[in-house]
Amino acid sequence: MSPDVLFWLSLVLKMAVTAGFVIAAATVAERAGPAIGALVATLPIAAGPAYVFLALDHDATFISQSAIASIAAHAATGMFSLAYVLLAQRRGMALSVTGAVGVWLVVASLLRAVPWTFPSVAAANLAVFALCIALAERYRQVRMPLIVRKWYDVPLRALMVSGLVAAVVGLSGRVGPTVTGLLAVFPIVMTSLMLIFQTRVGGPATAALIANTLWGLVGFSAGLFTVHLATVRLGTWPGLALALAVSVTWNLVLWWLRRRKPLRAAR
């Protein structure tokens, strides 16, 4: 079998595996309400597989360098989330989503131009999320109406996630670690949730889901910090496994704290 055929078969398989994983996670999110659904949506269910597939073709140094760009672009995801939360209060889906994506593209492009070091990009990332969390706090508490699945939900999610995987895997060998790192953290899962939810539950309820993701995205930042620091020191696969554990643990702690809050109020 020719190398070209092997490449395309491998790419299709990667797209299918990742899309299936994201669809399953998004299904759980839409049935769990804004707070818990947000924790599921902020697990590395898109960027994680993208980094795994990159690791099959690149060494630990490439993965570590890509994580720096991912951390910078991830700060843009905080601004993306805040922009959507504010727009969705009064605007329709098209303007809210395109406005948020536009903010992400502009901020990510500006951040890409900065010669980041790990300490500087980590500090900037955490500062952006602290600001976004504070500004979005008032929009978190909205009841999520019962959602009826539409026929196009699964194909839409599959198409969006598959496109991201195709871009990351297909371009990574040509564009270098910086652009690859940006592509790996484009908020494809959250964009998918916006497109699917706003038309049926309204802007404020969908905005509540996105506002609740901001705390979970801090854990995603911690996972990216771990990718950068651990992959070269421990090896690619142990480093990626540790990064996943950090992100999952953060969200489990958030879930535990949110679960305890109503119990304390009841007492």
DALIN-V651160 format. One line per field, one symbol per residue. phi: phi as a letter, one per 40 degrees, with the letter a starting at -180 (. if undefined). burial: I if it has 16 or more other ideal C-beta (glycine too) atoms within 10 Angstrom, else O. Layout:
phi->???
burial->???
This chain:
phi->.cdcccccccccccccccccccccccccccbbgdccdccccccccbcddcccccccbbcccccccccccccccccccccdccdcdccccbbccdccccccccccccccccccccccbcccccccccccccccccccdcbccbccccbbccccdcdccccccccccccccccdcbbgcccdccccbdcccccccccccccbbgccccccccccccccccccdcccdcdccccccbhdcccccccccccccdccccccccccccccccc
burial->OOOOOOOOOOIOOIIOOIIOOIIOIIOOIIOIIIIIIIIIIIIIIIIIIIIIIIIOOIOIOIIIIIIIIIIIIIIIIIIIIIIIIIIIOOIOIOOIIOIIIOIIOOIIOOIIOOOIOOOOIIOIIIOIIOOIIOOIOOIIOIOIOOOOOOOOIOOOIIOIIIOIIOIIIIOIOOOOIIIIIIIIIIIIIIIIIIIIIIOOIOIIIIIIIIIIIIIIIIIIIIIIIIIIIIIIOOOIOOIIOIIIOIIIOIIOOIOOOOOOOOOOOOO
